[in-house]
């Protein structure tokens, strides 16, 4: 498992080995913990002793390419060094890859076989994944000196899960990457299954070779196989979008490289092949990314994490008997989400008389996950207030006072309406009783007893019953 302390002195002195993330003939990638900052990283170790000059140059090339890249679209490079017969590359740790998504997504979305059509939610999520992949290629191809990856495949598209539950797709494994402006490129570079035609038969090709590879990945991602894949979507709402997607993927794998679109071209047509899932005017549930679903809220800003905060205050002033408070503008509340989500997740339909039927069907795993994510954000909002010094009791926690904020087309939850809020300095401090909204009011407030921040927890519990539709 380990070689001598002499050849691994830097590795052993700086890192604690946790596990092996992957191993090939070309090298081994370790998951490690840094001894000083306690953070998790990946370290790739390449043994030069048994490698040909060509493969040694590939390893050194990977370092040179990665050191030039600076984007959240690619695996972050930190450092590299040589010791004896080994080259070490210190980089960001991504423990999953897109192959996992292909393997798990039918199970996640409760589909038994590829013959069963995708739901609108699954299709939306896959479109978001595909758009991230296009953005990653766009970054490489639009550099001042464009870079061709040359080994695009699901195993080299990595998934990074951050501490704040954000999920990002990253391009990794740059040992075959090269600058497009080289006069002669290596013939046959890459993995045969995903290799563009011109790469297999010529030394003259460009970034369109990566487009071909991504097109084949798209076929797998959307499960487009032989026959007529559009047939099973004829009666589905996504029928027109799916047809456009098939046309786009077909253009990406065109045998003539010059006729393939660029990643920028495809992204410009995003709205023609993707969908948005709205729960009401201007508000959408975007599940999205590593196949296990990661978040809620519109992801058009490509920031896959959460942004929880309290409603932003800007200014206030008086004019005569009036007080004016300038604050952040939020058009919707959690009440809208609770009311509309049964229809969004197709648990509620219109009866023969044009009225909405009662939502008696149970939530599926996707809706349940999203509700859990929403509830976690509500808890974080309240946690912020309660951990201030001194703590603040909101005293009017209810769905109408949790607002949906829009920032760069991304949604986040904001707690608002602080007119009943009060500071809580000591455990014995008494507060006004019978304040707030009766349905969500804690018993101790109703009965005039001493209360503290736990009264907000009671209110949040009642909201949870509404959110998860639990009758008690």
Number of C-alpha atoms within 10 A of each C-alpha: 3 8 8 8 11 10 15 16 13 14 19 16 12 14 21 16 18 13 11 16 17 12 12 8 9 17 17 16 21 21 21 23 18 17 13 9 8 11 11 19 20 26 27 21 22 23 19 18 10 11 13 10 10 8 16 18 13 18 24 15 17 18 21 16 18 22 14 9 17 12 12 14 23 23 24 19 18 15 13 17 13 16 14 11 11 16 20 23 22 21 19 19 22 22 15 18 21 22 19 16 20 17 11 13 18 17 12 15 18 14 14 10 9 13 11 12 18 20 16 16 20 21 21 22 22 22 23 23 21 22 19 19 21 20 18 20 25 20 20 21 23 13 11 7 13 17 23 24 26 26 23 28 22 20 15 17 23 25 23 21 19 12 8 10 14 15 20 23 26 23 24 24 18 24 23 20 21 23 18 18 12 10 9 11 17 15 14 17 17 21 14 12 9 20 22 29 19 18 20 15 11 13 15 14 21 23 23 24 24 25 28 26 24 26 23 21 22 24 16 14 20 20 15 16 11 6 7 8 18 14 12 13 18 13 8 14 12 18 16 15 18 22 17 16 22 19 12 19 22 17 19 27 24 18 14 13 20 11 12 22 19 18 24 16 12 21 18 9 13 17 11 16 21 21 19 19 18 17 19 16 9 12 22 20 24 24 27 25 24 26 23 17 21 22 24 24 25 25 20 15 11 15 15 26 21 18 15 17 18 20 21 13 11 9 9 10 10 9 7 6 5 7 9 10 10 11 13 14 12 15 12 19 20 21 17 17 21 17 14 15 21 21 17 20 18 11 16 17 15 11 10 8 7 8 9 12 14 12 15 10 10 11 17 12 13 19 19 14 18 19 21 17 17 21 18 11 19 23 14 16 18 21 15 14 19 20 11 11 10 13 18 22 23 23 28 24 30 21 23 15 18 22 24 23 24 19 10 11 16 22 24 21 25 23 25 22 16 15 10 13 16 16 18 20 13 10 10 10 11 14 16 13 15 17 16 20 13 13 10 21 22 24 14 15 20 14 10 14 13 14 21 23 21 14 21 22 19 16 23 23 17 18 22 18 12 15 21 15 15 9 6 4
